[in-house]
């Protein structure tokens, strides 16, 4: 088992993003003031930014530099990686849609509340992507 600093760092950052999203539910639940919704929004933006940072600065370069080892994967391994990538792209896209609703009218009409139906599915898809990614990482280091 090899310890990979970069992989450990990405995993830790993704778990921090998960914690931010989980913590962000509380201000949303007690939305007695606009300030609570703003806190909820900023926690969501921070989690998305952390996610994007790990994707662009670590995951994509590692993926591109290891194209030949990836091509040696079995069909099942390739399918798992494809599921991880697909869930990740869908979650990031949905996260952007929700945040765009919020940024367009942050305090006016709180348009992000119009996208509340996307929030739970986005979180679920992102969580599935995270779980699959952690499983891929654990399988890789074993």
Secondary structure as the mmCIF struct_conf table of DSSP 4:
data_model
#
loop_
_struct_conf.conf_type_id
_struct_conf.id
_struct_conf.beg_label_comp_id
_struct_conf.beg_label_asym_id
_struct_conf.beg_label_seq_id
_struct_conf.end_label_comp_id
_struct_conf.end_label_asym_id
_struct_conf.end_label_seq_id
HELX_RH_AL_P HELX_RH_AL_P1 UNK A 5 UNK A 29
TURN_TY1_P TURN_TY1_P1 UNK A 30 UNK A 32
BEND BEND1 UNK A 33 UNK A 33
HELX_RH_AL_P HELX_RH_AL_P2 UNK A 34 UNK A 54
HELX_RH_PI_P HELX_RH_PI_P1 UNK A 55 UNK A 59
HELX_RH_AL_P HELX_RH_AL_P3 UNK A 60 UNK A 65
TURN_TY1_P TURN_TY1_P2 UNK A 66 UNK A 66
HELX_RH_AL_P HELX_RH_AL_P4 UNK A 67 UNK A 71
TURN_TY1_P TURN_TY1_P3 UNK A 72 UNK A 72
BEND BEND2 UNK A 73 UNK A 73
HELX_RH_AL_P HELX_RH_AL_P5 UNK A 75 UNK A 104
TURN_TY1_P TURN_TY1_P4 UNK A 105 UNK A 109
HELX_RH_3T_P HELX_RH_3T_P1 UNK A 111 UNK A 115
HELX_RH_AL_P HELX_RH_AL_P6 UNK A 116 UNK A 141
#
